[in-house]
Amino acid sequence: MWHNIWYALLGLFLAGYLALDGITLGTGIIGGRLARDDAERRTVAAATGPFFLGNEVWLVAAAGITLGGFPGLESGVISGVYPVIVCAVAALLVREAATQFRRRGSGERSLRRWDALVRFACLTLALMWGLLGGVLIGAIPVKDGHLPIDAAVLLQPVAILSALTAVAVFALHAAVFLAVRTEGSVAGRAAGLARRLAPAAAGLAVLTALVAVADGTVRDGLLNPLPTALLFLAALAALLLAPRIIASAGWKALLVSGFAALSPVLLLGAAHFPQALVSSAGAGEDVSVAEAAADPSTLAVVGPVVLLVLPVLLAFQAMQWWAHRAKADDRSPAYF
């Protein structure tokens, strides 16, 4: 029982990270396009600043659950996608440093250089998370519980298309966020950009799905095709709907785009469960959730602690968003 609870918690933290830090990633990618002067740059920075560090707690928690609760996933997957993980961690560190130092430089040129570095790091992170999802959605060459490092696995068409889709989805999610979190010219441009990004993001998602279905390896990894297809259609509808309801629904539009941003976690879970990894070498090499999990006695001892911490984390996030529910402008504290 505990391994399924921990697996659900892992999915919750990963989904929370994509939905929340996806805003920061997308803002880093599109912020320069929306902000045309220093006042508008301060507005964009003030919109995301209060949530910047809190969003990353979800990734830290997900990493902790993976390392402590699912050593089979850690040894089986991370070793095989090591280049992706290294690039993601490096980009995360670069983004942290550039965000912290962007206001400490002197002059417009220094600020633009830091902003360019933030944009590059956010783009790299979005590509890496999309690439990782594209690799894991199908059957992968796991043998004896381990995935060897193979460039052919990382650079397959589905993985590359998934990476591009992730960039478009995060950019759309951030545009919806800025449209409802700011006001004036930044909000207007963000709403317009969201409407233009929606068909591009949806088109890339459909193209990725078609290539995935045509790819026999990916098709073999879909153990539960019906719920996977239904979730994909729901995510596609969310991409198209979110920009259309910004004016009428306000913050509810962000919930819709947030569902699209976190949907890869739901798709992976729905496609593979009760397996954690589906092997292209045959069903005998699949790694189930129970096999990837730590010893049941370990999960039973630590599990209640995690379940006690989770409500505190959720309450803190809710308080943070409630405290900063007002629209941001160039006079709001930017924090970074």
MILO-447713 format. One record per residue (C-alpha): y, z, x; residue number from 1. Coordinates in pm, 1 decimal. Each point is the difference from the previous one (the first is absolute). Last residue first. Layout:
residues N
+----------+----------+----------+-----+
!       c2 !       c3 !       c1 !  nr !
+----------+----------+----------+-----+
!        Y !        Z !        X ! NUM !
...
+----------+----------+----------+-----+
***
This chain:
residues 336
+----------+----------+----------+-----+
!       c2 !       c3 !       c1 !  nr !
+----------+----------+----------+-----+
!   4008.9 !   -744.8 !   1481.0 ! 336 !
!     85.8 !    274.2 !   -251.2 ! 335 !
!    198.6 !   -252.8 !   -212.1 ! 334 !
!    198.0 !    256.0 !   -199.6 ! 333 !
!    158.5 !   -176.8 !   -299.8 ! 332 !
!    349.5 !   -145.7 !     43.7 ! 331 !
!   -125.8 !   -358.9 !     49.1 ! 330 !
!   -180.8 !     14.1 !   -333.3 ! 329 !
!   -318.0 !    155.6 !   -138.2 ! 328 !
!    -98.0 !     31.5 !   -365.9 ! 327 !
!   -104.5 !    344.0 !   -117.8 ! 326 !
!   -371.2 !     88.3 !      2.6 ! 325 !
!     24.2 !    178.2 !    332.9 ! 324 !
!    -91.3 !    352.4 !   -115.2 ! 323 !
!   -264.7 !   -139.0 !   -236.2 ! 322 !
!   -159.3 !   -205.6 !    277.4 ! 321 !
!    -16.1 !    299.8 !    231.3 ! 320 !
!   -127.4 !    234.1 !   -270.5 ! 319 !
!   -279.6 !   -243.2 !    -91.0 ! 318 !
!    -95.7 !    -39.5 !    366.5 ! 317 !
!     -6.5 !    376.9 !     49.0 ! 316 !
!   -208.5 !     50.4 !   -314.8 ! 315 !
!   -249.3 !   -266.2 !    111.7 ! 314 !
!    -33.7 !    161.1 !    342.2 ! 313 !
!    -45.0 !    345.8 !   -150.0 ! 312 !
!   -254.3 !   -136.8 !   -251.7 ! 311 !
!   -198.5 !   -151.7 !    292.3 ! 310 !
!    -13.6 !    314.1 !    214.1 ! 309 !
!   -240.9 !    180.8 !   -234.3 ! 308 !
!   -233.1 !   -301.4 !    -27.0 ! 307 !
!      1.7 !    -29.8 !    377.6 ! 306 !
!   -102.0 !    363.9 !     34.6 ! 305 !
!   -272.4 !    -46.7 !   -263.7 ! 304 !
!   -145.7 !   -287.2 !    205.9 ! 303 !
!    -16.2 !    185.4 !    333.1 ! 302 !
!   -307.2 !    210.6 !    -79.9 ! 301 !
!   -185.9 !   -248.3 !   -222.6 ! 300 !
!     78.5 !   -286.9 !    236.5 ! 299 !
!   -151.0 !    187.7 !    293.8 ! 298 !
!   -309.9 !     96.9 !   -199.4 ! 297 !
!    -43.1 !   -362.3 !   -107.6 ! 296 !
!     -7.3 !   -122.2 !    364.8 ! 295 !
!    266.9 !   -262.7 !     58.0 ! 294 !
!     29.7 !   -312.8 !   -208.5 ! 293 !
!    -94.0 !   -353.6 !    107.2 ! 292 !
!   -356.3 !     35.8 !   -129.2 ! 291 !
!    114.9 !    136.9 !   -338.2 ! 290 !
!    257.8 !   -278.1 !    -43.0 ! 289 !
!   -268.6 !   -255.7 !     76.6 ! 288 !
!    -15.8 !   -203.3 !    321.0 ! 287 !
!   -169.4 !   -334.9 !    -55.6 ! 286 !
!   -247.0 !   -104.2 !    272.3 ! 285 !
!   -301.5 !    -20.5 !   -231.4 ! 284 !
!    200.4 !   -216.6 !   -238.1 ! 283 !
!      7.1 !   -280.1 !    255.0 ! 282 !
!    177.0 !   -102.5 !    321.1 ! 281 !
!    321.0 !    -75.3 !   -190.0 ! 280 !
!     41.8 !    374.1 !    -35.0 ! 279 !
!    180.1 !    167.7 !   -289.0 ! 278 !
!    195.3 !    308.8 !     98.7 ! 277 !
!     75.0 !    305.8 !   -215.6 ! 276 !
!   -283.5 !    -74.5 !   -239.1 ! 275 !
!     -6.2 !    160.9 !   -344.1 ! 274 !
!    243.5 !   -174.6 !    -47.6 ! 273 !
!     85.5 !   -329.2 !    170.5 ! 272 !
!    232.3 !   -210.9 !   -216.9 ! 271 !
!    149.3 !    285.9 !   -202.6 ! 270 !
!     96.5 !    200.7 !    307.5 ! 269 !
!    146.0 !   -298.0 !    182.1 ! 268 !
!    188.2 !   -115.9 !   -309.4 ! 267 !
!    141.9 !    346.8 !    -65.1 ! 266 !
!    128.1 !     23.3 !    357.2 ! 265 !
!    142.8 !   -353.9 !    -22.6 ! 264 !
!    179.4 !    103.5 !   -324.8 ! 263 !
!    245.5 !    234.2 !    174.8 ! 262 !
!    285.8 !   -252.0 !     23.9 ! 261 !
!    -63.8 !   -151.7 !   -344.2 ! 260 !
!      2.7 !    347.3 !   -156.1 ! 259 !
!    327.4 !     69.8 !    177.7 ! 258 !
!    148.5 !   -313.6 !   -157.5 ! 257 !
!    -74.1 !    147.7 !   -343.7 ! 256 !
!    119.0 !    349.2 !     93.6 ! 255 !
!    320.7 !   -153.1 !    137.2 ! 254 !
!     59.2 !   -178.4 !   -332.0 ! 253 !
!    -25.8 !    341.0 !   -169.5 ! 252 !
!    301.1 !    106.0 !    206.7 ! 251 !
!    227.4 !   -227.4 !   -202.8 ! 250 !
!   -177.1 !   -130.1 !   -311.6 ! 249 !
!    251.0 !   -242.1 !   -151.7 ! 248 !
!    179.6 !   -139.4 !    304.8 ! 247 !
!   -299.9 !     10.9 !    232.9 ! 246 !
!   -241.1 !   -136.4 !   -261.2 ! 245 !
!    -36.1 !   -357.8 !    123.4 ! 244 !
!    -36.2 !     94.7 !    367.1 ! 243 !
!   -306.3 !    217.8 !    -75.7 ! 242 !
!   -187.0 !   -244.1 !   -226.4 ! 241 !
!   -114.8 !   -268.8 !    242.8 ! 240 !
!   -135.9 !    234.8 !    263.2 ! 239 !
!   -143.8 !    233.6 !   -264.6 ! 238 !
!   -186.7 !   -289.9 !   -166.0 ! 237 !
!   -160.5 !    -84.0 !    334.3 ! 236 !
!   -100.0 !    363.9 !     48.8 ! 235 !
!   -161.7 !      4.8 !   -346.8 ! 234 !
!   -179.5 !   -328.1 !     72.5 ! 233 !
!   -133.3 !    143.7 !    326.8 ! 232 !
!   -115.6 !    316.0 !   -174.0 ! 231 !
!   -189.9 !   -205.9 !   -257.0 ! 230 !
!   -160.5 !   -213.6 !    271.3 ! 229 !
!   -114.8 !    305.6 !    195.2 ! 228 !
!   -133.7 !    161.0 !   -317.4 ! 227 !
!   -208.4 !   -315.5 !    -63.2 ! 226 !
!   -110.0 !    -76.3 !    357.7 ! 225 !
!   -174.2 !    330.3 !     78.3 ! 224 !
!   -198.4 !    -56.6 !    320.2 ! 223 !
!    263.6 !   -234.0 !    137.1 ! 222 !
!    -93.0 !    -17.7 !    369.1 ! 221 !
!   -216.3 !   -309.0 !    -43.3 ! 220 !
!    302.8 !   -188.5 !   -132.3 ! 219 !
!    188.2 !     80.7 !    319.1 ! 218 !
!   -274.5 !   -145.4 !    215.9 ! 217 !
!    -40.9 !   -300.0 !   -230.4 ! 216 !
!    365.4 !    -97.8 !     29.9 ! 215 !
!     96.1 !   -196.5 !   -313.0 ! 214 !
!     70.2 !    326.4 !   -183.5 ! 213 !
!    217.1 !    124.3 !    286.0 ! 212 !
!    186.9 !   -333.0 !     20.1 ! 211 !
!     73.9 !     24.8 !   -371.6 ! 210 !
!    106.3 !    365.4 !     29.2 ! 209 !
!    233.3 !    -70.4 !    293.0 ! 208 !
!    156.0 !   -292.9 !   -189.3 ! 207 !
!     50.0 !    222.1 !   -305.9 ! 206 !
!    165.7 !    271.6 !    209.2 ! 205 !
!    219.1 !   -255.1 !    177.2 ! 204 !
!    110.6 !   -139.8 !   -334.5 ! 203 !
!     73.2 !    346.7 !   -137.8 ! 202 !
!    213.2 !     86.7 !    304.0 ! 201 !
!    188.1 !   -330.9 !    -18.8 ! 200 !
!     41.2 !     22.4 !   -378.6 ! 199 !
!    143.6 !    354.4 !     29.3 ! 198 !
!    220.0 !    -59.7 !    305.2 ! 197 !
!    268.8 !   -192.0 !   -187.6 ! 196 !
!     33.3 !    262.4 !   -274.2 ! 195 !
!      2.3 !    277.6 !    259.5 ! 194 !
!    272.3 !   -180.0 !    196.2 ! 193 !
!    220.4 !    -13.0 !   -309.2 ! 192 !
!    -52.4 !    370.3 !    -68.6 ! 191 !
!     76.0 !     84.1 !    363.8 ! 190 !
!    314.1 !   -215.6 !     -0.8 ! 189 !
!    129.8 !    179.4 !   -308.0 ! 188 !
!    -87.3 !    345.0 !    134.1 ! 187 !
!    175.5 !    -70.6 !    330.6 ! 186 !
!    307.5 !   -140.0 !   -179.3 ! 185 !
!     57.4 !    308.4 !   -212.9 ! 184 !
!   -255.7 !    272.7 !    -47.1 ! 183 !
!   -286.6 !    153.5 !    191.9 ! 182 !
!   -334.2 !    161.7 !    -92.7 ! 181 !
!   -104.5 !   -244.8 !   -276.9 ! 180 !
!     53.6 !   -327.8 !    188.1 ! 179 !
!    -88.7 !    163.9 !    330.8 ! 178 !
!   -342.7 !     99.6 !   -132.7 ! 177 !
!    -66.5 !   -341.8 !   -154.9 ! 176 !
!     90.0 !   -165.9 !    330.5 ! 175 !
!   -223.8 !    244.7 !    186.6 ! 174 !
!   -300.2 !    -86.0 !   -219.3 ! 173 !
!     69.7 !   -372.4 !     42.3 ! 172 !
!     13.6 !     33.4 !    379.3 ! 171 !
!   -318.4 !    207.5 !     -4.8 ! 170 !
!   -174.3 !   -268.0 !   -209.3 ! 169 !
!    120.0 !   -288.5 !    219.2 ! 168 !
!   -105.3 !    170.2 !    323.7 ! 167 !
!   -337.2 !     97.2 !   -148.5 ! 166 !
!    -59.5 !   -359.1 !   -112.2 ! 165 !
!     54.6 !   -124.1 !    354.7 ! 164 !
!   -260.3 !    246.6 !    131.1 ! 163 !
!   -244.7 !    -93.6 !   -276.7 ! 162 !
!     40.2 !   -366.8 !     91.3 ! 161 !
!    -89.5 !     83.0 !    360.2 ! 160 !
!   -300.2 !    210.9 !   -102.8 ! 159 !
!   -129.8 !   -263.4 !   -242.5 ! 158 !
!     36.8 !   -275.4 !    260.3 ! 157 !
!   -209.5 !    182.0 !    264.3 ! 156 !
!    197.0 !    135.9 !    294.1 ! 155 !
!   -130.6 !    357.1 !     14.0 ! 154 !
!   -365.9 !    -93.0 !    -42.2 ! 153 !
!     18.9 !   -286.8 !    250.0 ! 152 !
!    174.8 !    230.0 !    247.6 ! 151 !
!   -310.5 !    219.2 !     11.5 ! 150 !
!      1.3 !    368.4 !     95.1 ! 149 !
!   -343.5 !    126.3 !    -98.7 ! 148 !
!    -43.3 !    184.4 !   -331.9 ! 147 !
!   -234.5 !    298.9 !     21.8 ! 146 !
!   -241.2 !    169.5 !   -240.6 ! 145 !
!   -314.1 !   -143.6 !    157.1 ! 144 !
!    141.6 !   -346.3 !    -65.3 ! 143 !
!    323.4 !    -77.5 !   -181.5 ! 142 !
!     84.4 !   -370.3 !     -3.8 ! 141 !
!    249.8 !     16.9 !   -290.4 ! 140 !
!    -56.5 !    -73.7 !   -368.2 ! 139 !
!    332.7 !    -54.0 !   -171.4 ! 138 !
!    300.4 !    210.8 !    -93.4 ! 137 !
!      8.2 !    168.0 !    342.3 ! 136 !
!    149.6 !   -286.9 !    200.2 ! 135 !
!    270.0 !    -86.7 !   -253.6 ! 134 !
!     96.3 !    365.4 !    -32.2 ! 133 !
!     40.5 !     32.2 !    376.6 ! 132 !
!    211.6 !   -315.0 !     15.1 ! 131 !
!    225.5 !    128.2 !   -276.6 ! 130 !
!     48.2 !    330.7 !    180.4 ! 129 !
!     69.0 !   -185.2 !    326.3 ! 128 !
!    246.7 !   -246.0 !   -155.1 ! 127 !
!    197.4 !    278.3 !   -169.8 ! 126 !
!     11.8 !    196.3 !    325.7 ! 125 !
!    119.0 !   -302.6 !    197.4 ! 124 !
!    274.9 !    -73.7 !   -252.1 ! 123 !
!    112.9 !    362.2 !      8.1 ! 122 !
!      7.7 !     -0.2 !    381.5 ! 121 !
!    194.7 !   -328.0 !     16.0 ! 120 !
!    255.2 !    117.6 !   -257.2 ! 119 !
!     47.4 !    332.9 !    179.6 ! 118 !
!     52.7 !   -186.1 !    327.6 ! 117 !
!    253.7 !   -230.6 !   -163.5 ! 116 !
!    182.2 !    303.8 !   -139.7 ! 115 !
!      8.2 !    154.9 !    347.5 ! 114 !
!    149.6 !   -319.0 !    144.0 ! 113 !
!    251.3 !    -23.5 !   -285.3 ! 112 !
!    118.3 !    355.1 !     60.1 ! 111 !
!     48.3 !    -67.5 !    372.0 ! 110 !
!    201.2 !   -313.2 !    -74.3 ! 109 !
!    225.0 !    182.8 !   -245.6 ! 108 !
!    109.2 !    263.3 !    246.3 ! 107 !
!   -134.0 !    317.7 !    150.8 ! 106 !
!   -359.1 !    103.8 !    -54.4 ! 105 !
!    -99.3 !    325.3 !   -164.0 ! 104 !
!    -22.2 !   -145.8 !   -350.2 ! 103 !
!   -300.6 !   -221.8 !     78.3 ! 102 !
!   -168.1 !    273.0 !    205.5 ! 101 !
!   -215.9 !    168.8 !   -265.0 ! 100 !
!    -93.3 !   -324.3 !   -174.3 !  99 !
!    -81.7 !   -170.2 !    330.1 !  98 !
!   -220.6 !    288.4 !    113.3 !  97 !
!   -193.7 !     27.1 !   -324.8 !  96 !
!    -38.3 !   -376.5 !    -32.9 !  95 !
!   -128.2 !    -26.2 !    355.5 !  94 !
!   -252.9 !    276.5 !    -66.5 !  93 !
!   -127.3 !   -171.2 !   -315.0 !  92 !
!    -15.9 !   -336.1 !    177.9 !  91 !
!   -211.3 !    154.1 !    275.7 !  90 !
!   -228.0 !    166.6 !   -256.8 !  89 !
!    -43.7 !   -329.1 !   -189.1 !  88 !
!    -60.7 !   -203.8 !    317.4 !  87 !
!   -258.9 !    251.8 !    120.9 !  86 !
!   -172.0 !      6.0 !   -341.3 !  85 !
!    -17.5 !   -381.1 !    -13.8 !  84 !
!   -137.8 !    -26.1 !    354.3 !  83 !
!   -259.5 !    272.1 !    -77.9 !  82 !
!   -143.0 !   -179.4 !   -302.3 !  81 !
!   -360.6 !     54.1 !    106.0 !  80 !
!     46.6 !    350.4 !    140.0 !  79 !
!    196.6 !    101.8 !   -307.5 !  78 !
!   -273.4 !   -121.7 !   -231.7 !  77 !
!   -333.6 !    157.1 !     91.8 !  76 !
!    107.1 !    302.6 !    199.6 !  75 !
!    273.8 !    107.9 !   -240.0 !  74 !
!   -191.7 !   -108.5 !   -307.4 !  73 !
!   -308.1 !    196.9 !    103.0 !  72 !
!    218.8 !    297.3 !     95.7 !  71 !
!    103.9 !     21.4 !   -365.0 !  70 !
!    132.5 !    346.5 !    -83.7 !  69 !
!    174.8 !    109.7 !    316.8 !  68 !
!    125.0 !   -326.7 !    147.2 !  67 !
!     50.1 !   -180.9 !   -329.9 !  66 !
!    145.5 !    306.0 !   -175.1 !  65 !
!    245.2 !     53.2 !    286.2 !  64 !
!    103.1 !   -365.7 !      2.8 !  63 !
!     64.6 !     11.3 !   -374.9 !  62 !
!    209.7 !    316.1 !     40.3 !  61 !
!    205.4 !   -159.1 !    278.2 !  60 !
!     48.1 !   -311.1 !   -213.9 !  59 !
!    116.1 !    207.0 !   -297.3 !  58 !
!    237.8 !    201.8 !    217.9 !  57 !
!    166.4 !   -329.8 !     91.1 !  56 !
!    188.4 !    -15.0 !   -329.3 !  55 !
!    166.4 !    334.6 !     66.3 !  54 !
!    162.7 !   -129.4 !    317.6 !  53 !
!    190.9 !   -286.0 !   -163.9 !  52 !
!     59.9 !    138.9 !   -348.1 !  51 !
!    355.6 !    130.7 !     38.6 !  50 !
!    102.8 !   -305.4 !    207.7 !  49 !
!   -109.2 !   -275.9 !   -238.1 !  48 !
!    311.6 !    -42.5 !   -213.9 !  47 !
!    237.6 !    135.2 !    265.6 !  46 !
!   -108.8 !   -270.2 !    246.3 !  45 !
!     58.9 !   -271.9 !   -259.7 !  44 !
!    343.7 !    140.1 !    -85.4 !  43 !
!     91.4 !     42.1 !    366.8 !  42 !
!    -87.5 !   -366.4 !     55.6 !  41 !
!    219.7 !    -85.4 !   -298.5 !  40 !
!    294.3 !    184.4 !    153.6 !  39 !
!    -61.9 !   -165.2 !    338.8 !  38 !
!      8.9 !   -351.1 !   -138.8 !  37 !
!   -240.7 !   -258.9 !   -142.2 !  36 !
!   -286.5 !    220.2 !   -119.1 !  35 !
!   -260.2 !   -191.5 !   -204.8 !  34 !
!   -147.4 !   -227.3 !    266.1 !  33 !
!      1.5 !    271.2 !    264.3 !  32 !
!   -189.3 !    233.4 !   -232.3 !  31 !
!   -279.6 !   -249.9 !    -69.3 !  30 !
!   -263.7 !     97.9 !    260.1 !  29 !
!    105.9 !    360.5 !     57.9 !  28 !
!     28.8 !     48.2 !   -373.4 !  27 !
!   -354.0 !   -132.0 !    -43.0 !  26 !
!   -140.6 !    245.6 !    250.7 !  25 !
!    194.8 !    289.4 !   -150.4 !  24 !
!   -111.4 !    -85.4 !   -353.4 !  23 !
!   -359.6 !    -47.7 !    117.7 !  22 !
!     34.6 !    355.0 !    131.3 !  21 !
!    -28.9 !    120.1 !   -358.5 !  20 !
!   -252.0 !   -228.4 !   -171.9 !  19 !
!   -204.8 !    -66.6 !    313.2 !  18 !
!     -7.2 !    366.6 !     99.0 !  17 !
!    -90.5 !    119.9 !   -348.0 !  16 !
!   -286.2 !   -249.5 !    -16.8 !  15 !
!   -130.3 !    120.3 !    336.4 !  14 !
!     29.3 !    363.0 !   -110.6 !  13 !
!   -174.0 !    -62.2 !   -332.4 !  12 !
!   -276.2 !   -211.5 !    157.0 !  11 !
!    -76.4 !    273.8 !    249.0 !  10 !
!      0.0 !    252.1 !   -284.0 !   9 !
!   -246.5 !   -215.9 !   -195.5 !   8 !
!   -225.5 !    -18.3 !    306.0 !   7 !
!     27.7 !    377.2 !     39.6 !   6 !
!   -108.9 !     49.7 !   -360.5 !   5 !
!   -286.8 !   -247.4 !     48.8 !   4 !
!   -114.1 !    182.2 !    316.1 !   3 !
!     22.1 !    332.5 !   -181.3 !   2 !
!   -248.1 !   -101.3 !   -268.4 !   1 !
+----------+----------+----------+-----+
***
